[in-house]
Amino acid sequence: MPPPAPSAPGTWPSRGQRPDDALAGELVAVANQGRARRGFAAASAALDRSAVLTTDPGGAAERLADAVTDAFLAGDVSFRLA
């Protein structure tokens, strides 16, 4: 059985996946939904993965900065990239 598509619900892109701005944008939407529900840890994880998939270095940096902020709001003061 083949693995699920990267954008299938319930799956995360792997760190080795090629850049994909469309999927990165979907993850930003997931992060925004998480923030609206005070799910800052989920928002941080979505933004972290979104930054990995973003082709624009400036956009990726903004998403990482937002991921760090959301991690802090979730209580994770030791957020670091793996």
Secondary structure, 3 states (H helix, E strand, C coil): CCCCCCCCCCCCCCCCCCCCHHHHHHHHHHHHHHHHCCCHHHHHHHHHHHHHHCCCHHHHHHHHHHHHHHHHHCCCCCCCCC
